[in-house]
Amino acid sequence: PRLCYQFQNFLKTRTKHILCQQWKQRQRLYGVKVQENFPFIPLVLDTDTVKNEPCNKILLKSKKSKKPRSKKMKAYIPRDTHQKSHEDLFNSREQNILIVGKPGIGKTTVIQQMLHHWAERQDRKLDFMFYFDENTLSNTSNVVNFENLLLGTFLMSNPELKDNADEIVQYLQEYSEKVTVVFDGIRDFQDNAILQRIMQHELLPEAKLVVTCRPEVEYEFSDWSTYTVYVQGFNEESIYDFFTAMSNNDPELVDSVINNPALFSLCHVPMYAFMVAACISYYTSDEAQKPCTATELYVRIFRHCLQRHGKVSLLQLDGHIKNCRDVILSLAECAFNATKLKTIKLEFEFEARGIAGIFLKTVVSPAHQRLFCAFHHNTMQEFFSALWLLEKAELLDEVLQLCQNEESKHMKHVIPFLCGLQSRTNTDHLKCLLPLNEFKENADNFLKKVFNTFLDNQQGDEYVDIAFICQCLYEYQSAGPCCSFLEEINYHLDLSEEHLDPYTCSAVSYVISQSGNKQVHLSLENSAVSLTGLKTILKHSKYLRYFSTTLCQVWTVALQCEELNYLRNLLLLCGNEMHISMSSQTDVLEQAGKIITQNTEQIILHLHCDKDPQQLTELFFNTVLSWLPYISSL
């Protein structure tokens, strides 16, 4: 036990150091100066697997011959109805915990919160947490046993512990209920014998295992996990708290984000919120009111980092980037090749003080004790991959084809960045890398190819990812392609059974707003929409036909799934109007009755007749009659 307590103290000290270094790396990358004891901002954690399964239809689909997936409800982002926290996960008795979330949404932050809670805990309880991040996991394929994994990752720097590794491993295996192992960003674990044996509890029978992954690979863990948590990012209160803390209570900075719907919608993703905080100095009072796409945010942080590295003025920045063009494009090529191989390990030599050192970090391989490099976040790798595709437009057809293959479907994440890099706003910032005429030549046919890949080629399929195409169009920021797309789909945006977070709603709203003189039919049947996102859509309701039907779809889902506080806010957002289908089930009517009878003002009730009125039940009529004293208009 003495040796094990020593090992525990060593792990806790190492964990604190890792958390501190990760925080400093982020500060160094973005140039943000905040206090070292910056508080963790709460994230929304959802444990309702029914609402969240599956998260991405087009990526979970395996073969056309298989039946379409069952219609499941999706959770949406900024609400915290389940009130789960990192402490709940830390104290959970579940052995196989799966944490799912899209890139940058806060999966690693949840893990960091768990690690921080463990490392700072002051008691005599003997337990151990082992943290393996994506960088470490990508280099474990040659590790032959659990002891080597511990030696290479944790014990190499401590001679006494290293010499007693056998005793430590024996204790961990004998008392495995004291062990928590975290695999943050696991990929292709089936090809790694050691990881498989750990995950199947062969080496540590009673250990708690925590795994994080992206939504598109969640199905690979369907038979493994006993408890699944969906990270939904920041809710509105968390966004406000984050920028208040980042700005040292500067109300002007906070308001510049809160009052910009497009910027605000980005900030439910914590990583984007951090980037916005870093780039906020770029905004003048006028610029703060302009929309900001995800790609524009990455371009800003790209230029911001290069400006800080070169110690040049904004007027000198383009010249500095032009001088660094060869290194930047070489890094972009390396990023593209690594993304194709589905790895974060880069074959790239760089100096920490050089240009590439701004965007890269060094990582030690536990198998060989050698260094390799990786981007600070895999989305930055995808951004650089898109930069390389701008330089090598002839690769586009190959990449679009890869997006259709099961083995290389992850390449799809590069496409929205590539769309955004060709928008007029961003080409002005990147003309120092590529001549403007090359941008125009590439852009002319680019979106047509995207449509051919993600729309025309799937028209006979069971599912077309309309939301993804809207995201591409939003990043591209041009009215013409939006009109062409709407004509192609007969002005019917079918987003049924979708998960519409605030950013997706911004993208959909943008496409709707470009419809010109023709109105768009927006179908949201069985779709979950955040209040922030719905607010964005309502701003463009004049472009929608059958909008009353769309609202009925929103209300139907809300009354089935949401809590009263959400429903009250929805009623307020809809101008004190409620839309109900006349064929609603009893539970929907009961929930509607609570809102109608408890509201301080009389409401306007819209009843949608979607069946023969003669088939309606007496219960329905009696229910509506009981509401009449609380209704101003029916």
C-alpha positions in Angstrom: 0.0 0.0 0.0 2.8 2.5 0.7 4.1 2.1 -2.8 0.5 2.4 -4.1 -0.1 5.6 -2.2 3.1 6.9 -3.6 1.9 5.9 -7.1 -1.4 7.6 -6.5 0.3 10.9 -5.4 2.5 10.6 -8.5 -0.6 10.2 -10.7 -2.4 13.1 -9.1 0.6 15.4 -9.4 1.0 14.4 -13.0 -2.7 15.0 -13.7 -2.5 18.5 -12.3 0.5 19.2 -14.4 -1.3 17.9 -17.6 -4.3 20.0 -16.9 -2.2 23.0 -16.3 -0.2 22.4 -19.5 -3.4 21.9 -21.6 -4.7 25.2 -20.3 -1.4 27.0 -21.0 -1.3 25.5 -24.5 -4.8 26.8 -25.2 -3.8 30.2 -23.9 -0.6 30.2 -26.0 -2.5 29.1 -29.2 -5.3 31.7 -28.9 -3.4 34.5 -27.1 -5.9 34.8 -24.3 -4.7 35.8 -20.9 -6.9 34.6 -18.1 -6.3 33.5 -14.5 -4.8 30.0 -14.0 -7.7 29.0 -11.7 -10.2 29.8 -14.4 -13.4 28.0 -13.3 -14.9 25.1 -15.3 -18.2 26.3 -16.9 -21.0 23.7 -16.6 -21.8 21.7 -19.7 -25.2 20.2 -20.6 -25.0 16.4 -20.2 -27.9 14.3 -21.5 -28.3 10.6 -20.6 -31.5 9.9 -22.5 -30.3 7.4 -25.1 -33.8 7.1 -26.7 -33.8 10.8 -27.6 -30.2 10.7 -28.8 -30.2 7.5 -30.8 -28.9 7.7 -33.5 -27.3 11.1 -33.7 -26.3 11.1 -37.4 -28.5 9.2 -39.8 -26.4 9.3 -42.9 -23.3 8.2 -41.1 -25.0 5.4 -39.1 -26.6 4.0 -42.2 -24.6 0.9 -43.3 -26.1 -0.6 -46.5 -29.0 0.3 -48.7 -30.4 -3.2 -48.5 -30.9 -2.8 -44.7 -34.1 -1.4 -43.4 -34.2 2.3 -42.6 -33.4 3.1 -39.0 -36.3 3.5 -36.5 -37.6 7.0 -35.9 -36.0 8.2 -32.7 -36.2 11.6 -31.1 -33.1 13.7 -31.0 -31.9 15.7 -28.0 -31.0 19.3 -28.7 -28.3 21.5 -27.4 -28.6 24.2 -24.9 -30.8 22.8 -22.1 -30.0 21.0 -18.9 -33.0 19.0 -18.0 -31.2 16.0 -16.6 -28.9 18.0 -14.3 -26.0 15.6 -14.7 -22.5 16.7 -13.8 -18.9 15.4 -14.1 -19.2 14.4 -10.4 -22.1 12.2 -11.2 -20.0 10.4 -13.8 -17.0 10.2 -11.4 -19.2 8.7 -8.6 -21.2 6.4 -10.9 -21.1 2.7 -10.3 -21.4 2.0 -14.0 -18.3 0.2 -15.5 -18.6 1.1 -19.2 -19.3 4.8 -19.6 -19.5 6.2 -23.2 -19.3 10.0 -23.7 -20.6 11.1 -27.1 -20.4 14.5 -28.7 -19.5 16.3 -31.9 -16.1 17.9 -32.4 -15.3 20.7 -29.9 -18.6 20.3 -28.0 -16.8 19.6 -24.7 -16.1 15.8 -24.4 -12.5 16.4 -23.2 -13.7 19.2 -20.9 -16.0 16.7 -19.1 -13.0 14.4 -18.7 -10.8 17.2 -17.5 -13.5 18.1 -14.9 -13.5 14.5 -13.7 -9.7 14.4 -13.5 -9.6 17.7 -11.7 -12.2 16.5 -9.2 -10.1 13.4 -8.5 -6.7 15.1 -8.4 -7.9 17.8 -6.0 -9.8 15.5 -3.7 -8.3 15.6 -0.2 -8.8 12.2 1.5 -7.1 8.9 2.2 -9.2 6.9 -0.3 -6.8 4.9 -2.5 -8.0 5.0 -6.1 -6.4 5.6 -9.5 -7.3 7.4 -12.7 -5.4 6.7 -15.9 -5.9 9.2 -18.7 -5.1 8.3 -22.3 -5.8 11.1 -24.8 -6.1 10.7 -28.6 -2.4 11.5 -29.1 -1.4 8.7 -26.8 -4.0 6.2 -28.1 -2.8 6.6 -31.7 0.6 5.2 -30.6 -0.4 2.2 -28.6 -0.7 -0.3 -31.4 2.8 -1.7 -30.7 2.3 -2.0 -26.9 2.4 -5.7 -26.0 1.0 -5.7 -22.5 -0.6 -3.6 -19.8 2.7 -3.2 -17.9 4.4 -1.7 -20.9 1.4 0.6 -21.4 1.8 1.9 -17.8 5.6 2.1 -18.1 5.6 4.0 -21.4 2.8 6.4 -20.4 3.2 7.0 -16.7 6.2 5.4 -14.9 9.2 6.2 -17.2 9.9 9.5 -15.4 10.0 7.9 -11.9 12.8 5.4 -11.3 11.5 4.0 -8.0 8.0 3.4 -9.5 9.5 2.0 -12.7 11.6 -0.5 -10.8 8.4 -1.7 -8.9 6.1 -1.8 -11.9 5.4 -5.5 -11.4 4.1 -4.9 -7.9 2.0 -1.9 -9.0 0.4 -3.8 -11.9 -0.4 -6.8 -9.7 -2.1 -4.5 -7.1 -4.1 -2.7 -9.8 -5.3 -6.0 -11.3 -6.1 -7.5 -7.9 -8.0 -4.4 -6.7 -9.3 -3.2 -10.1 -12.4 -1.8 -8.6 -10.2 1.1 -7.5 -9.2 1.9 -11.1 -10.7 4.3 -13.6 -9.3 4.2 -17.1 -10.2 7.1 -19.5 -9.8 6.7 -23.3 -10.4 10.2 -24.7 -11.0 10.1 -28.4 -10.6 6.4 -29.1 -10.4 5.2 -32.8 -10.3 1.8 -34.3 -9.9 0.0 -31.0 -10.7 -3.3 -32.7 -7.2 -3.3 -34.2 -5.5 -2.8 -30.8 -5.2 -6.0 -28.7 -4.3 -4.3 -25.5 -7.2 -1.7 -25.7 -9.6 -4.5 -26.5 -8.5 -6.6 -23.5 -8.9 -3.5 -21.2 -12.3 -2.6 -22.6 -13.5 -6.2 -22.3 -12.3 -6.2 -18.6 -9.9 -9.1 -19.2 -7.0 -7.2 -17.6 -8.9 -5.1 -15.1 -12.2 -7.0 -14.3 -13.8 -4.5 -12.0 -12.4 -1.2 -13.3 -14.5 1.7 -14.5 -13.9 2.6 -18.1 -14.7 5.9 -19.7 -14.6 6.4 -23.4 -15.2 9.5 -25.6 -16.1 9.4 -29.2 -17.8 11.3 -32.0 -21.5 10.6 -32.9 -20.7 8.8 -36.2 -18.8 6.0 -34.4 -21.2 5.6 -31.5 -22.7 2.5 -33.0 -19.3 0.7 -32.7 -19.8 0.8 -28.9 -23.5 -0.1 -28.8 -22.8 -3.5 -27.3 -20.1 -2.3 -25.0 -21.5 0.7 -23.1 -23.7 0.3 -20.0 -24.2 4.1 -19.6 -24.1 6.7 -22.4 -23.8 10.4 -21.9 -24.3 13.0 -24.7 -22.4 16.2 -24.3 -24.5 19.0 -25.6 -22.2 22.0 -25.0 -23.0 25.2 -23.3 -26.6 26.4 -22.6 -27.4 30.1 -22.7 -26.5 30.7 -19.1 -23.1 28.9 -19.5 -22.3 31.1 -22.6 -23.1 34.2 -20.6 -21.0 32.9 -17.6 -18.1 32.0 -19.9 -17.8 35.4 -21.6 -18.3 37.1 -18.3 -15.3 35.2 -16.8 -13.2 35.5 -20.0 -13.7 39.3 -20.2 -13.2 39.9 -16.5 -16.8 41.2 -16.2 -16.6 43.5 -19.3 -20.3 43.9 -20.2 -19.5 45.4 -23.7 -17.6 42.2 -24.7 -20.4 40.0 -23.3 -23.1 42.0 -25.1 -21.2 41.9 -28.4 -21.6 38.1 -28.3 -25.1 37.8 -26.8 -26.6 40.4 -29.2 -25.2 38.7 -32.3 -27.4 35.7 -33.0 -25.1 34.0 -35.5 -22.1 34.4 -33.2 -24.1 33.3 -30.2 -25.3 30.2 -32.0 -21.6 29.2 -32.6 -20.8 29.6 -28.9 -22.8 26.7 -27.7 -19.7 24.8 -28.9 -17.2 25.5 -26.1 -14.2 25.4 -28.4 -15.8 28.0 -30.7 -16.6 30.1 -27.7 -13.0 30.2 -26.7 -12.0 31.1 -30.3 -14.6 33.9 -30.3 -13.2 35.3 -27.0 -9.7 35.2 -28.5 -10.7 37.0 -31.7 -13.1 39.5 -30.2 -10.5 42.2 -30.4 -10.8 41.9 -34.2 -14.4 43.2 -34.1 -15.3 46.8 -34.3 -18.7 47.9 -33.1 -20.0 47.5 -36.6 -18.4 44.1 -37.3 -19.8 42.7 -34.0 -23.2 42.9 -35.5 -22.3 40.8 -38.6 -22.9 37.1 -38.9 -19.9 34.9 -38.4 -19.6 31.4 -39.9 -17.5 28.6 -38.4 -15.0 28.9 -41.2 -14.7 32.6 -40.8 -14.0 32.0 -37.1 -11.2 29.6 -38.0 -9.7 32.0 -40.6 -9.7 34.7 -37.9 -7.9 32.5 -35.4 -5.5 31.4 -38.2 -4.6 35.0 -39.0 -4.6 36.0 -35.3 -2.1 33.3 -34.4 0.2 34.2 -37.4 0.0 37.9 -36.5 1.0 37.2 -32.9 3.9 34.9 -34.1 5.2 37.4 -36.6 4.8 40.3 -34.2 3.5 42.4 -37.1 0.7 44.9 -37.5 -2.5 44.1 -39.2 -1.4 46.0 -42.3 1.8 43.9 -42.5 0.0 40.5 -41.9 -0.7 39.6 -45.5 2.9 40.0 -46.4 4.0 37.9 -43.4 1.6 35.1 -44.4 2.9 35.3 -48.0 6.5 34.9 -46.7 5.4 31.8 -44.7 3.3 30.4 -47.6 5.5 27.3 -48.3 5.6 26.2 -44.6 1.8 26.7 -44.3 1.0 24.8 -47.4 3.4 22.0 -46.4 1.6 21.7 -43.1 -1.7 21.7 -44.9 -0.6 18.9 -47.1 0.6 16.9 -44.1 -2.8 17.6 -42.4 -4.7 16.4 -45.4 -2.7 13.1 -45.7 -3.2 12.4 -42.0 -6.9 13.1 -42.2 -7.2 10.7 -45.1 -5.5 8.0 -43.0 -7.8 8.8 -40.1 -4.9 9.6 -37.8 -3.9 12.7 -35.9 -0.2 11.8 -36.0 1.7 14.0 -38.4 4.8 13.2 -40.3 6.1 16.8 -40.0 9.3 18.2 -38.6 9.0 21.6 -36.9 10.5 23.9 -34.4 8.5 25.0 -31.5 9.2 28.6 -32.2 8.5 28.3 -35.9 5.3 29.0 -37.8 4.1 25.4 -37.6 4.8 25.4 -33.8 1.8 27.8 -33.4 -0.7 25.2 -34.5 1.1 21.9 -33.4 2.1 20.2 -30.2 4.5 17.5 -29.5 3.4 14.1 -28.1 5.4 11.2 -26.7 4.7 7.8 -28.1 4.4 5.3 -25.2 5.5 2.4 -27.4 8.8 3.8 -28.6 9.4 6.8 -26.3 9.8 9.1 -29.4 8.2 12.4 -30.2 5.6 13.1 -32.9 3.4 16.1 -33.5 -0.3 16.7 -33.8 -2.7 19.7 -34.1 -4.1 21.1 -30.9 -7.6 20.0 -32.0 -8.7 17.7 -34.8 -11.0 20.3 -36.2 -7.9 22.5 -36.8 -6.5 19.6 -38.7 -9.6 19.4 -40.9 -9.4 23.2 -41.5 -5.8 22.8 -42.7 -6.9 19.8 -44.9 -9.4 22.1 -46.6 -6.6 24.7 -47.1 -4.7 22.0 -49.0 -7.7 21.2 -51.1 -7.8 24.8 -52.2 -4.2 24.5 -53.4 -4.9 21.1 -55.0 -8.4 21.4 -56.5 -7.8 18.3 -58.6 -8.1 16.2 -55.5 -11.7 17.3 -54.9 -13.4 14.6 -56.9 -11.4 12.0 -55.0 -12.4 13.5 -51.6 -16.1 13.7 -52.5 -15.9 10.0 -53.5 -14.2 9.2 -50.2 -17.1 10.9 -48.3 -19.4 8.2 -49.7 -17.4 5.3 -48.5 -18.0 3.7 -45.1 -14.2 3.5 -44.3 -13.5 7.2 -45.2 -16.7 8.9 -44.2 -14.8 11.1 -41.8 -13.6 13.2 -44.8 -17.1 14.8 -44.8 -16.0 17.1 -42.0 -13.6 18.8 -44.4 -16.3 19.9 -46.9 -18.0 22.7 -44.9 -14.6 24.2 -44.3 -13.8 24.0 -48.0 -17.1 25.7 -48.8 -16.3 28.5 -46.3 -12.8 29.1 -47.5 -14.2 30.0 -50.9 -16.7 32.6 -49.6 -16.0 36.2 -50.6 -15.3 37.2 -47.0 -12.6 34.6 -46.5 -11.0 34.8 -49.9 -10.0 38.4 -49.1 -8.2 37.1 -46.1 -6.5 34.2 -47.9 -5.5 35.9 -51.2 -2.0 36.0 -49.8 -2.0 32.2 -50.0 -3.8 31.7 -53.3 -4.4 34.2 -56.1 -8.0 35.4 -56.3 -8.5 34.1 -59.9 -7.7 30.6 -58.6 -10.4 31.0 -55.9 -13.0 32.0 -58.5 -12.0 29.2 -60.9 -12.3 26.6 -58.1 -15.5 28.0 -56.7 -17.4 28.0 -60.0 -17.9 24.3 -60.2 -17.3 23.3 -56.6 -20.8 23.5 -55.2 -22.2 21.8 -58.2 -20.0 18.8 -57.4 -21.1 19.0 -53.7 -24.8 18.9 -54.9 -24.1 16.0 -57.2 -22.4 14.1 -54.3 -24.7 14.8 -51.4 -28.0 15.4 -53.2 -28.4 14.0 -56.7 -26.5 10.8 -56.0 -28.7 10.1 -53.0 -32.1 11.1 -54.4 -33.1 7.4 -54.7 -31.7 6.6 -51.3 -33.6 6.5 -48.0 -32.0 9.7 -46.6 -30.6 12.9 -48.0 -28.7 15.1 -45.5 -30.4 18.4 -46.1 -29.0 19.9 -42.9 -25.4 19.2 -44.1 -26.0 20.8 -47.5 -27.5 23.9 -45.7 -24.4 24.0 -43.6 -22.2 24.0 -46.7 -24.3 26.8 -48.2 -24.2 28.9 -45.1 -20.4 28.6 -45.0 -20.2 29.6 -48.7 -22.4 32.7 -48.2 -23.8 33.2 -51.7 -27.4 33.6 -52.8 -27.1 31.9 -56.2 -26.2 28.4 -55.0 -29.0 28.6 -52.3 -31.6 29.4 -55.0 -30.3 26.5 -57.2 -30.5 24.1 -54.2 -34.0 25.2 -53.3 -35.2 24.8 -56.9 -33.6 21.3 -56.9 -35.6 20.2 -53.9 -38.8 22.1 -55.0 -38.5 24.6 -52.1 -39.2 21.9 -49.6 -36.6 21.7 -46.7 -37.5 18.3 -45.2 -35.7 18.3 -41.8 -37.9 15.7 -40.2 -36.4 13.8 -37.3 -33.4 16.0 -37.2 -31.3 17.3 -34.3 -31.3 21.1 -34.9 -28.8 22.9 -32.7 -28.5 26.7 -32.8 -25.8 26.6 -35.5 -27.7 24.3 -37.8 -30.7 26.5 -37.4 -28.6 29.5 -38.4 -27.6 27.6 -41.5 -31.2 26.6 -42.4 -32.4 30.2 -41.7 -29.8 31.6 -44.0 -30.8 29.3 -46.9 -34.5 30.1 -46.3 -33.7 33.9 -46.4 -32.1 33.5 -49.9 -35.3 32.1 -51.4 -36.2 35.3 -53.2 -39.9 35.6 -54.2 -40.7 32.0 -53.6 -41.7 30.7 -50.1 -40.1 27.6 -48.6 -41.9 24.7 -47.0 -40.0 23.8 -43.8 -40.9 20.4 -42.4 -39.9 19.7 -38.8 -41.9 16.6 -38.0 -40.4 14.7 -35.1 -37.5 17.2 -35.0 -36.0 18.7 -31.8 -35.2 22.4 -32.1 -33.5 24.6 -29.5 -35.3 27.8 -28.5 -32.3 29.8 -29.7 -32.4 28.1 -33.0 -36.2 28.5 -33.3 -35.8 32.2 -32.6 -33.5 32.4 -35.6 -36.0 30.6 -37.8 -38.9 32.8 -36.7 -37.0 35.8 -37.8 -37.4 34.5 -41.4 -41.0 33.3 -41.1 -42.0 35.6 -44.0 -40.1 33.3 -46.3 -42.0 30.2 -45.2 -45.2 28.7 -46.5 -47.4 26.5 -44.3 -45.6 28.0 -41.4 -48.5 27.3 -39.1 -48.0 23.6 -39.9 -44.3 23.9 -39.1 -45.2 25.4 -35.7 -47.6 22.6 -35.1 -44.8 20.1 -35.6 -42.6 22.0 -33.2 -45.3 22.1 -30.5 -46.1 18.4 -31.0 -42.5 17.4 -30.2 -42.2 19.9 -27.4 -45.4 18.8 -25.7 -44.2 15.2 -25.9 -40.7 15.7 -24.6 -40.1 19.0 -22.9 -40.5 20.3 -19.4 -42.9 23.1 -18.4 -40.2 25.8 -18.3 -39.2 25.1 -21.9 -42.9 25.2 -23.0 -43.5 28.5 -21.3 -40.5 30.0 -23.1 -41.8 28.5 -26.4 -45.2 30.1 -25.8 -43.5 33.4 -25.2 -41.3 33.0 -28.3 -44.4 32.2 -30.4 -46.2 35.4 -29.4 -48.5 33.7 -26.9 -49.7 31.3 -29.7 -50.0 27.5 -29.3 -50.5 25.1 -32.2 -51.9 21.6 -31.5 -52.9 18.7 -33.8 -56.5 17.6 -33.3 -55.3 14.0 -33.3 -52.9 14.6 -30.4 -52.5 11.9 -27.8 -53.8 12.2 -24.3 -50.4 13.0 -22.8 -49.9 15.8 -25.3 -53.3 17.3 -24.4 -52.6 17.1 -20.7 -49.3 18.9 -21.0 -50.9 21.6 -23.2 -53.6 22.0 -20.6 -51.0 22.8 -17.9 -49.5 25.5 -20.0 -52.8 27.0 -21.1 -54.4 27.1 -17.7 -51.3 28.2 -15.8 -50.4 31.1 -18.2 -50.9 34.6 -16.8 -52.5 35.8 -20.1 -55.1 34.2 -22.3 -53.5 32.5 -25.3 -54.3 32.1 -29.0 -54.9 28.5 -29.8 -54.6 27.0 -33.3 -56.1 23.6 -33.8 -54.8 21.7 -36.8 -57.4 19.3 -38.4 -55.3 16.5 -39.8 -58.1 13.9 -39.8 -61.8 13.6 -40.3 -63.4 15.7 -37.5 -66.1 13.0 -37.2 -63.4 10.6 -35.9 -62.4 12.9 -33.1 -63.1 11.7 -29.6 -65.5 13.2 -27.1 -62.5 13.5 -24.7 -60.8 15.9 -27.2 -63.8 18.1 -27.5 -64.4 18.2 -23.7 -60.7 19.0 -23.1 -60.8 22.0 -25.5 -64.0 23.2 -24.1 -62.4 23.2 -20.6 -59.7 25.5 -22.0 -62.0 28.2 -23.4 -61.8 30.5 -20.3 -58.1 30.7 -20.8 -58.2 31.3 -24.6 -58.5 34.7 -26.3 -58.9 33.3 -29.8 -59.4 29.8 -31.3 
